[in-house]
Amino acid sequence: MIKNIIIFGGTGLIGQEIIRYLQDFNLNILNADLRKSKNKNVDFLKCDVTKKKEIIKTKNYFIKRFGEIDGIINCFYPRSKNFSKHFEKINKKDFINSINIHLGSFFEINQIFCLYFKKRKKGKIINFCSIYANYIPRFEIYKKEKFTMPLQYMISKNAIVQTTKYLAKKYLKDKININCISPGGIFDDHDKKFVSKYSQYTSSSKMLDRKDLNTTVKYLLEENLKMTGQNLILDEGFTL
């Protein structure tokens, strides 16, 4: 497995679990996030991914602290104030802003590190996405819930998958592995009614646990990985 990794968004639901899991492999890990996690055993640097200067600062900090960077994992999801509004209620400004914040950060991080890995002639990028990058939501499970699956979220996630494939092909000869993981719904203290509605479509009759992503992350970090430009869907059959 590669040794030196930056995790953008390492304080979030997925990022925290990935860091906890990878710690057992004696890696050099940096959590780059706005919020500091409770895990005091991993290096932390405050980073606002919506600001290019802070992304570059994070890259330079890691190089100074640990030497070369072998790979990055993108778990972040910067959100505008009204990112989760329903289609009927969101206005054009908020709709575009939600997409711009997410995709703008994603673009700059991938651009900065693709150029860095191109010079090294190796590197790994894992972009976290969602099943809703390619599949229309099951609207029935969101009925009577306080949240929904916003169109702006779907558009952003679809663009992440396509950009991952685009960059993987563009930098194919530079030996940069760029892949995507698209999980289904991950349990995060959802109420029992929603869990029940969601779980009727999965093989285990449950939502995913965040630990279910760990082995796939480990696989994509393997030194001699022959996979690039792929979107790995982990959903226990929810989209079938």
TORKOL-4160 file (C-alpha; in steps of 0.2 Angstrom, whole numbers, padded with zeros to 4 digits, m for minus):
240
<pt num="1" X="0000" Y="0000" Z="0000"/>
<pt num="2" X="0006" Y="0018" Z="m0003"/>
<pt num="3" X="0013" Y="0027" Z="0012"/>
<pt num="4" X="0009" Y="0046" Z="0011"/>
<pt num="5" X="m0009" Y="0051" Z="0010"/>
<pt num="6" X="m0019" Y="0067" Z="0012"/>
<pt num="7" X="m0038" Y="0065" Z="0016"/>
<pt num="8" X="m0048" Y="0080" Z="0012"/>
<pt num="9" X="m0063" Y="0080" Z="0022"/>
<pt num="10" X="m0056" Y="0068" Z="0035"/>
<pt num="11" X="m0068" Y="0074" Z="0049"/>
<pt num="12" X="m0084" Y="0069" Z="0040"/>
<pt num="13" X="m0094" Y="0053" Z="0042"/>
<pt num="14" X="m0084" Y="0044" Z="0029"/>
<pt num="15" X="m0067" Y="0052" Z="0031"/>
<pt num="16" X="m0066" Y="0049" Z="0050"/>
<pt num="17" X="m0069" Y="0030" Z="0047"/>
<pt num="18" X="m0056" Y="0029" Z="0033"/>
<pt num="19" X="m0043" Y="0037" Z="0044"/>
<pt num="20" X="m0047" Y="0026" Z="0059"/>
<pt num="21" X="m0045" Y="0011" Z="0047"/>
<pt num="22" X="m0029" Y="0016" Z="0039"/>
<pt num="23" X="m0021" Y="0020" Z="0055"/>
<pt num="24" X="m0018" Y="0002" Z="0058"/>
<pt num="25" X="m0006" Y="0001" Z="0042"/>
<pt num="26" X="0007" Y="0013" Z="0049"/>
<pt num="27" X="0004" Y="0026" Z="0035"/>
<pt num="28" X="0008" Y="0045" Z="0036"/>
<pt num="29" X="m0009" Y="0053" Z="0035"/>
<pt num="30" X="m0015" Y="0071" Z="0035"/>
<pt num="31" X="m0033" Y="0076" Z="0039"/>
<pt num="32" X="m0037" Y="0092" Z="0029"/>
<pt num="33" X="m0053" Y="0099" Z="0035"/>
<pt num="34" X="m0062" Y="0114" Z="0042"/>
<pt num="35" X="m0066" Y="0105" Z="0058"/>
<pt num="36" X="m0053" Y="0096" Z="0069"/>
<pt num="37" X="m0058" Y="0078" Z="0073"/>
<pt num="38" X="m0057" Y="0070" Z="0090"/>
<pt num="39" X="m0044" Y="0058" Z="0083"/>
<pt num="40" X="m0028" Y="0066" Z="0091"/>
<pt num="41" X="m0016" Y="0052" Z="0083"/>
<pt num="42" X="m0017" Y="0059" Z="0065"/>
<pt num="43" X="m0010" Y="0075" Z="0059"/>
<pt num="44" X="m0023" Y="0089" Z="0056"/>
<pt num="45" X="m0022" Y="0105" Z="0045"/>
<pt num="46" X="m0036" Y="0117" Z="0044"/>
<pt num="47" X="m0041" Y="0118" Z="0026"/>
<pt num="48" X="m0055" Y="0127" Z="0017"/>
<pt num="49" X="m0056" Y="0117" Z="0000"/>
<pt num="50" X="m0066" Y="0131" Z="m0008"/>
<pt num="51" X="m0050" Y="0142" Z="m0007"/>
<pt num="52" X="m0036" Y="0137" Z="m0019"/>
<pt num="53" X="m0022" Y="0145" Z="m0008"/>
<pt num="54" X="m0027" Y="0133" Z="0006"/>
<pt num="55" X="m0026" Y="0118" Z="m0005"/>
<pt num="56" X="m0009" Y="0123" Z="m0010"/>
<pt num="57" X="m0004" Y="0126" Z="0008"/>
<pt num="58" X="m0010" Y="0109" Z="0012"/>
<pt num="59" X="0001" Y="0101" Z="m0001"/>
<pt num="60" X="0016" Y="0111" Z="0004"/>
<pt num="61" X="0014" Y="0107" Z="0022"/>
<pt num="62" X="0013" Y="0088" Z="0019"/>
<pt num="63" X="0028" Y="0088" Z="0008"/>
<pt num="64" X="0038" Y="0098" Z="0021"/>
<pt num="65" X="0031" Y="0087" Z="0035"/>
<pt num="66" X="0033" Y="0069" Z="0027"/>
<pt num="67" X="0041" Y="0071" Z="0010"/>
<pt num="68" X="0032" Y="0066" Z="m0006"/>
<pt num="69" X="0014" Y="0063" Z="m0007"/>
<pt num="70" X="0008" Y="0046" Z="m0014"/>
<pt num="71" X="m0010" Y="0049" Z="m0015"/>
<pt num="72" X="m0026" Y="0059" Z="m0010"/>
<pt num="73" X="m0043" Y="0054" Z="m0005"/>
<pt num="74" X="m0057" Y="0067" Z="m0008"/>
<pt num="75" X="m0071" Y="0065" Z="0005"/>
<pt num="76" X="m0076" Y="0083" Z="0006"/>
<pt num="77" X="m0093" Y="0090" Z="0002"/>
<pt num="78" X="m0093" Y="0109" Z="0004"/>
<pt num="79" X="m0111" Y="0115" Z="0005"/>
<pt num="80" X="m0120" Y="0132" Z="0002"/>
<pt num="81" X="m0133" Y="0138" Z="0014"/>
<pt num="82" X="m0148" Y="0131" Z="0004"/>
<pt num="83" X="m0140" Y="0116" Z="m0004"/>
<pt num="84" X="m0153" Y="0104" Z="0002"/>
<pt num="85" X="m0169" Y="0114" Z="m0004"/>
<pt num="86" X="m0182" Y="0105" Z="m0014"/>
<pt num="87" X="m0183" Y="0108" Z="m0033"/>
<pt num="88" X="m0199" Y="0118" Z="m0031"/>
<pt num="89" X="m0192" Y="0129" Z="m0018"/>
<pt num="90" X="m0174" Y="0133" Z="m0023"/>
<pt num="91" X="m0170" Y="0148" Z="m0033"/>
<pt num="92" X="m0158" Y="0149" Z="m0048"/>
<pt num="93" X="m0144" Y="0158" Z="m0038"/>
<pt num="94" X="m0144" Y="0145" Z="m0024"/>
<pt num="95" X="m0145" Y="0131" Z="m0037"/>
<pt num="96" X="m0130" Y="0137" Z="m0046"/>
<pt num="97" X="m0120" Y="0142" Z="m0031"/>
<pt num="98" X="m0123" Y="0124" Z="m0023"/>
<pt num="99" X="m0115" Y="0116" Z="m0039"/>
<pt num="100" X="m0101" Y="0129" Z="m0040"/>
<pt num="101" X="m0095" Y="0127" Z="m0022"/>
<pt num="102" X="m0094" Y="0108" Z="m0024"/>
<pt num="103" X="m0087" Y="0106" Z="m0041"/>
<pt num="104" X="m0076" Y="0121" Z="m0040"/>
<pt num="105" X="m0067" Y="0113" Z="m0025"/>
<pt num="106" X="m0067" Y="0096" Z="m0034"/>
<pt num="107" X="m0059" Y="0104" Z="m0049"/>
<pt num="108" X="m0045" Y="0113" Z="m0040"/>
<pt num="109" X="m0040" Y="0099" Z="m0029"/>
<pt num="110" X="m0039" Y="0087" Z="m0044"/>
<pt num="111" X="m0030" Y="0100" Z="m0055"/>
<pt num="112" X="m0017" Y="0104" Z="m0042"/>
<pt num="113" X="m0013" Y="0085" Z="m0038"/>
<pt num="114" X="m0014" Y="0079" Z="m0056"/>
<pt num="115" X="0000" Y="0091" Z="m0060"/>
<pt num="116" X="0010" Y="0086" Z="m0045"/>
<pt num="117" X="0008" Y="0068" Z="m0048"/>
<pt num="118" X="0012" Y="0070" Z="m0067"/>
<pt num="119" X="0029" Y="0077" Z="m0062"/>
<pt num="120" X="0032" Y="0062" Z="m0051"/>
<pt num="121" X="0025" Y="0050" Z="m0064"/>
<pt num="122" X="0014" Y="0041" Z="m0051"/>
<pt num="123" X="0001" Y="0045" Z="m0039"/>
<pt num="124" X="m0017" Y="0040" Z="m0033"/>
<pt num="125" X="m0033" Y="0050" Z="m0032"/>
<pt num="126" X="m0049" Y="0043" Z="m0025"/>
<pt num="127" X="m0064" Y="0053" Z="m0027"/>
<pt num="128" X="m0079" Y="0049" Z="m0016"/>
<pt num="129" X="m0096" Y="0051" Z="m0025"/>
<pt num="130" X="m0113" Y="0043" Z="m0024"/>
<pt num="131" X="m0125" Y="0031" Z="m0032"/>
<pt num="132" X="m0135" Y="0046" Z="m0037"/>
<pt num="133" X="m0122" Y="0051" Z="m0050"/>
<pt num="134" X="m0129" Y="0038" Z="m0061"/>
<pt num="135" X="m0146" Y="0033" Z="m0054"/>
<pt num="136" X="m0162" Y="0043" Z="m0052"/>
<pt num="137" X="m0168" Y="0043" Z="m0034"/>
<pt num="138" X="m0182" Y="0032" Z="m0027"/>
<pt num="139" X="m0192" Y="0047" Z="m0023"/>
<pt num="140" X="m0205" Y="0036" Z="m0013"/>
<pt num="141" X="m0192" Y="0034" Z="0001"/>
<pt num="142" X="m0191" Y="0053" Z="0004"/>
<pt num="143" X="m0210" Y="0056" Z="0006"/>
<pt num="144" X="m0214" Y="0064" Z="0023"/>
<pt num="145" X="m0196" Y="0066" Z="0027"/>
<pt num="146" X="m0188" Y="0082" Z="0032"/>
<pt num="147" X="m0174" Y="0080" Z="0019"/>
<pt num="148" X="m0174" Y="0075" Z="0000"/>
<pt num="149" X="m0161" Y="0071" Z="m0014"/>
<pt num="150" X="m0158" Y="0088" Z="m0022"/>
<pt num="151" X="m0156" Y="0089" Z="m0040"/>
<pt num="152" X="m0140" Y="0100" Z="m0037"/>
<pt num="153" X="m0133" Y="0086" Z="m0028"/>
<pt num="154" X="m0136" Y="0074" Z="m0042"/>
<pt num="155" X="m0128" Y="0085" Z="m0055"/>
<pt num="156" X="m0113" Y="0088" Z="m0045"/>
<pt num="157" X="m0110" Y="0069" Z="m0042"/>
<pt num="158" X="m0113" Y="0065" Z="m0060"/>
<pt num="159" X="m0100" Y="0078" Z="m0065"/>
<pt num="160" X="m0087" Y="0070" Z="m0052"/>
<pt num="161" X="m0089" Y="0053" Z="m0060"/>
<pt num="162" X="m0087" Y="0060" Z="m0078"/>
<pt num="163" X="m0072" Y="0071" Z="m0073"/>
<pt num="164" X="m0064" Y="0056" Z="m0064"/>
<pt num="165" X="m0065" Y="0046" Z="m0081"/>
<pt num="166" X="m0059" Y="0061" Z="m0091"/>
<pt num="167" X="m0043" Y="0064" Z="m0080"/>
<pt num="168" X="m0039" Y="0046" Z="m0079"/>
<pt num="169" X="m0038" Y="0045" Z="m0098"/>
<pt num="170" X="m0029" Y="0061" Z="m0099"/>
<pt num="171" X="m0015" Y="0056" Z="m0087"/>
<pt num="172" X="m0015" Y="0038" Z="m0092"/>
<pt num="173" X="0003" Y="0038" Z="m0098"/>
<pt num="174" X="0008" Y="0047" Z="m0082"/>
<pt num="175" X="0003" Y="0032" Z="m0071"/>
<pt num="176" X="m0009" Y="0042" Z="m0061"/>
<pt num="177" X="m0023" Y="0030" Z="m0054"/>
<pt num="178" X="m0039" Y="0040" Z="m0053"/>
<pt num="179" X="m0055" Y="0031" Z="m0047"/>
<pt num="180" X="m0071" Y="0034" Z="m0039"/>
<pt num="181" X="m0081" Y="0026" Z="m0025"/>
<pt num="182" X="m0100" Y="0028" Z="m0026"/>
<pt num="183" X="m0108" Y="0022" Z="m0010"/>
<pt num="184" X="m0127" Y="0020" Z="m0007"/>
<pt num="185" X="m0135" Y="0027" Z="0009"/>
<pt num="186" X="m0124" Y="0026" Z="0024"/>
<pt num="187" X="m0132" Y="0025" Z="0041"/>
<pt num="188" X="m0130" Y="0042" Z="0050"/>
<pt num="189" X="m0143" Y="0042" Z="0064"/>
<pt num="190" X="m0157" Y="0041" Z="0052"/>
<pt num="191" X="m0174" Y="0038" Z="0059"/>
<pt num="192" X="m0182" Y="0021" Z="0059"/>
<pt num="193" X="m0195" Y="0024" Z="0046"/>
<pt num="194" X="m0182" Y="0030" Z="0033"/>
<pt num="195" X="m0171" Y="0016" Z="0037"/>
<pt num="196" X="m0185" Y="0004" Z="0034"/>
<pt num="197" X="m0190" Y="0012" Z="0018"/>
<pt num="198" X="m0172" Y="0012" Z="0011"/>
<pt num="199" X="m0168" Y="m0005" Z="0017"/>
<pt num="200" X="m0181" Y="m0014" Z="0008"/>
<pt num="201" X="m0171" Y="m0012" Z="m0008"/>
<pt num="202" X="m0154" Y="m0019" Z="m0001"/>
<pt num="203" X="m0148" Y="m0037" Z="0000"/>
<pt num="204" X="m0145" Y="m0036" Z="0019"/>
<pt num="205" X="m0161" Y="m0026" Z="0023"/>
<pt num="206" X="m0150" Y="m0012" Z="0030"/>
<pt num="207" X="m0142" Y="0004" Z="0026"/>
<pt num="208" X="m0123" Y="0003" Z="0023"/>
<pt num="209" X="m0111" Y="0005" Z="0038"/>
<pt num="210" X="m0097" Y="0017" Z="0035"/>
<pt num="211" X="m0085" Y="0003" Z="0039"/>
<pt num="212" X="m0091" Y="m0006" Z="0023"/>
<pt num="213" X="m0081" Y="0006" Z="0012"/>
<pt num="214" X="m0064" Y="0002" Z="0020"/>
<pt num="215" X="m0058" Y="m0013" Z="0010"/>
<pt num="216" X="m0062" Y="m0004" Z="m0006"/>
<pt num="217" X="m0052" Y="0011" Z="m0001"/>
<pt num="218" X="m0037" Y="m0001" Z="0004"/>
<pt num="219" X="m0039" Y="m0009" Z="m0013"/>
<pt num="220" X="m0038" Y="0007" Z="m0023"/>
<pt num="221" X="m0022" Y="0012" Z="m0012"/>
<pt num="222" X="m0012" Y="m0004" Z="m0017"/>
<pt num="223" X="0005" Y="0000" Z="m0025"/>
<pt num="224" X="0003" Y="m0010" Z="m0041"/>
<pt num="225" X="m0016" Y="m0006" Z="m0044"/>
<pt num="226" X="m0020" Y="m0009" Z="m0062"/>
<pt num="227" X="m0037" Y="0000" Z="m0061"/>
<pt num="228" X="m0040" Y="0018" Z="m0067"/>
<pt num="229" X="m0055" Y="0028" Z="m0072"/>
<pt num="230" X="m0068" Y="0017" Z="m0064"/>
<pt num="231" X="m0083" Y="0021" Z="m0053"/>
<pt num="232" X="m0085" Y="0007" Z="m0040"/>
<pt num="233" X="m0103" Y="0006" Z="m0034"/>
<pt num="234" X="m0106" Y="0000" Z="m0017"/>
<pt num="235" X="m0124" Y="m0001" Z="m0013"/>
<pt num="236" X="m0129" Y="m0019" Z="m0008"/>
<pt num="237" X="m0141" Y="m0019" Z="m0024"/>
<pt num="238" X="m0150" Y="m0004" Z="m0020"/>
<pt num="239" X="m0149" Y="0002" Z="m0038"/>
<pt num="240" X="m0155" Y="m0014" Z="m0046"/>
